[in-house]
Amino acid sequence: MIPAGYMSKKVVVRPEWPKADGVDDVCAVSGCISEPFADYINYWKHNGYWLFNSSGDIEHLCQQENIENSQNTLFYYEVFEKEYDGDSKEWSTFEPEASFPTHVEVPENAKLVGYDVTTFTVGQSPECSPLSCNSLATEIAVNRHCLFDTFEQAVEALEAGKFDDSEPGPFRVFAVYRLEA
């Protein structure tokens, strides 16, 4: 897994959908349900994975732009070095967007909460997390954060075609860590 970066998000308690038993909240990489702290892309401070290189980068941006962030949850992400094409059923390598500096600081106080599968049709920015966005969590076993417990479960679900009718790919697998205070 490759260090991909940080994001601060308002974690949403499971909404009316998906009606997945055992899901308490949504800690997906995408911002469809648990949204990022701001419309951060407009500030052009993100890295080549469209995340932040450090938690300090987020704090600095919030101070500089007077963005309220105190009620949000800080996440750290790692990404599998290959993405999956559901049409060709093949894994291929990808790179972060080269025009953005990507030097991710690895945290010491991160707790793994699960693995997410996220779409990347445009290339670099995480788009949808079909487990939550398309309610696949009602058909696929997930943990209380609407994520897979293991990397292997995510890969097996992709390769078994469980994401085929959700969103267009390619798909990337992320390890999702919550940072402890």
N, C-alpha and C positions, 0 to 999 in steps of 0.2 A: 504494500500500500504506500502511496505517495502522499506526503503532507500537502493538503490542498488549501487550508486556510480556516478563517474564523468568520462567524456571523452571529450577530445578536438578534434574537427573535422574540416576538410575543407568542409564547406557546399557548395554543388554544386547547382547552379541555374538549374532549371529543364532541363534535357537533352532532346534530340529529343524524347526519350521515358521516362517515360510513357506519352502518349498523353492525359493527364488528364486536363480537363478544370479547370482553377483557381489555379493550382499548380504553385507556384513561385520558390520554392526550395525544397530540400529533406533533412529533419531533422530526418531521420530514425535512429533507434538504431544500426542497422547493418552497417558495413563498406563497403558494396558492391558499393554504389554510393558516398556517402559522407564519405570519408575515415578517419580513426583515424590519429592523428598527427604523428604517427610512427608505426613501427612494434613492438609495445610495449610488446607483450607477451614474446619476447626473453629476456627482462630485468627482468622478474619475480618480478615485483613490484605491480602488480594488486591484487585486493581482490578476494574473493570467488565467486563473480558475474562476474569476469573478467573485472572489471572496476576499478576505483581508489577510495580510501577512502576519498580523499580530493583534492581540486584544487591544494593545495600546493604540494601534491605528484607528480602531473604532472609537475608543475613548477620545482621542484627539479630534476626530471628525465631529463627534457629538458636541464637544466643547466649542470648537471653532464655529459650528453652524447653529449652536443653541438647540440641539436635538435632545429631547427627553429620552433617556435610555435606562433609567434606574429600575423599572419594573420588568425588564426583559431578561431573557436567559441567554447566556453566552455559550456558543457551541464551537467546537473544533472538528474539522473534517479531514479524513484521509480518503483518497480515491484509488481504486484499483487501476493499474496501469494500462488496462485494455478496456475497450468499449464493445458492446454486443450489438450486432445488427440482426434484428429479428427476421428480416427478409432472407438474408443470405445464410443465417444461422452460423455466423462466423464472428470471432473476436479479432479486433485489430487495435494497434497502438494509436495513441493520440498525444498531443502536446498542449500545454497551456498556451494561451495567446501570447506570442513573443513580444508584442509591443508594450506589455505591462510587466514591470518587475515582479518576479515571483521568488521570494526568499522567506518562506514560512518558518516562523519560530515554533518549535515543538513545545507544547506545554508540559508541565510536570504534574499538574493537578487535574487531569481529565479522567472522566469516568465513561467508559463505553456504554451506550444505551441501545445500540443496535446497528443494523445495516439497512440502507435505503437503496432503492433502484430509481434513478432519475433520468429523464429524457434530455437529449441535447440535439434537437433537430437543426438549430441554427449554428451550433458549433461549440461555444464556450460557456454560455450562461446556463445554469440549471433551470430547467423549465418546469416540468411536472413530475410529481412523485406518484405514480399510478396506484400504489397501495392505498393512499389517502385520497388523492384527487379523483381517481376513477373508481373508488370503493372496492378495489381488488382485495382489500383486507377482509371483506365479507366472504371471500372464496379461498383465500390463502391464509394459513396460520401466521399470525404476527404476535409480537409482544405488546405490552401495555402502552408502548409509545408509538404504535402503528409501524413498527420496523421488524425486520427479521432479526432473530437472535444471533445467527451466525452468517458469515460470509458464504459458506457452502450452501446454505438455504437460498440465498439470493441468486447465486449462480445456477443452482438446480432449477429454480422457478423460471429463470430466463430461458435456459436451454430446453426446458419442457414446454415452452410456448405459452406460459401463463400470462405473459404480458403482451402477447400478439395482438389482441383486439382492444388495447387500452389507448395508447398514444403512439404517434410515430417515433421511432428511435433515431439514432442509436441510443442505447441505454448504458449508463455507468453505475457502478456499485460504489457506494460511499460508506465508510465507517463513520458513525455519528457519535461524538463524545460531548458530554455536558461538562462544562468547567465548574469545578467546585470553588466556592467562595474562599 
